């Protein structure tokens, strides 16, 4: 056989083998499917560091809340669509008068140390946070609530008066009585279990490392194989801690971490990050507004001024330029797409000419100072906001927009801690541009009831309206959803008429994760830690199985 003939035979054999492997591969792929496999490690960067990985102390620290949510379980939890679903609860029922909530616990749930979780743990957790000696910030949410043990796996909550939002309270992580019962209140905040917790959630504490100054550098958890919903796919969830966002981004791009807990809107473009990055734009009830303090500024005490400022606000331009388009417009204390949101109210859409006409018809005219004046009052005020890039840019755009109708606005930017202590607490500001953490299932009491005008209330507009107060109070106790919705829509009509604030936007929660992390389903979350709502279903590794 000549060399040419051998070459032809070799090529034919090579092509035949290639075709054989191609079709074998095609048959294999068509007869199998890819499914999650156990294994892998996900490391996330966060700003700050943990202090109390403890459900009844964690609420004031985002890092604590996130880690606590992995380690502890509540009676209920939020799913990726921000709907309440059973967690430790097998089932529950609510009495006709909505004052009694009876919960049946799942049996066989284990603590990370192997002990059984029972009703005793639920009773202990609630009684501990209700004891003022333990100084839990959650205590105010549980006033007027008693809890009783029915049997080892049944508990009953008894409310002095109905409250439609009570089920939200039951996402609280349950603590192990056998670990904490002998730790007195004066030692509670110092206990080692605040950083080395025993929970019942999908991940259990592994270890952490500190630097020479005592700062926690990282925090490691591992999957809990006896987790009652099944062992999580990812073997370990770890956290590295940084002093600022840019350090996190740099660490991510160096592949030191596989995700970033959150980034500001101005950092949310994918070209900022390394290849194969997913940036999840998740809806979250963060509400940013300008609150007008009518008690501190004469001009802002006039409704026509507040209305004109709203009309002169180009919200879409602010979102596009200050947040790179990563937000939705707000025009109410309630969020669009919720049932309570009142679509029938006429929106104060951007209209400069209408804004100018509103002021002119109300008697505001140019004075010798060059500013608009009315009865000796000048249209000028200070706008206070937090010293962060997106809010500073927002304030600058508002100054420019409001200047077009004759308002003289002076911007002051400070650290949030300074604003909180020296301005919000004593209510010493003309206009305040800040964000507020709310809920898609909004209870406006803390933000708009007149009893909340003084610190620690969150009525930053110093809003005071007897009819609005009555509607808020009635709605809180209304067990019929339809009736409650009607009351909240009437409340929004009062807000729209009185114009106590300029509602601006709700930014997306921007979650940056390496694209190899699969199974993330969060679309809408009430709190940032709820990004982990289905963490036990996330996966990195895969395998193929027969269809």
Helices and strands as residue ranges (DSSP letters): H 3-31, E 32-37, E 41-47, G 58-60, H 62-71, E 76-78, E 84-86, E 89-94, E 100-105, H 119-130, G 132-134, G 139-142, E 145-151, E 154-159, H 166-169, H 177-180, H 185-188, G 192-194, E 203-210, E 216-223, E 236-242, H 245-253, E 259-263, G 265-267, G 270-272, E 277-284, E 286-292, G 299-301, H 303-311, H 315-322, E 327-329, H 352-361, E 365-366, E 372-374, E 377-378, E 380-386, H 389-403, E 408-414, H 416-419, I 420-424, E 431-437, H 445-448, G 450-452, H 466-477, H 481-498, E 501-507, E 509-514, E 524-525, G 528-532, G 535-537, E 541-546
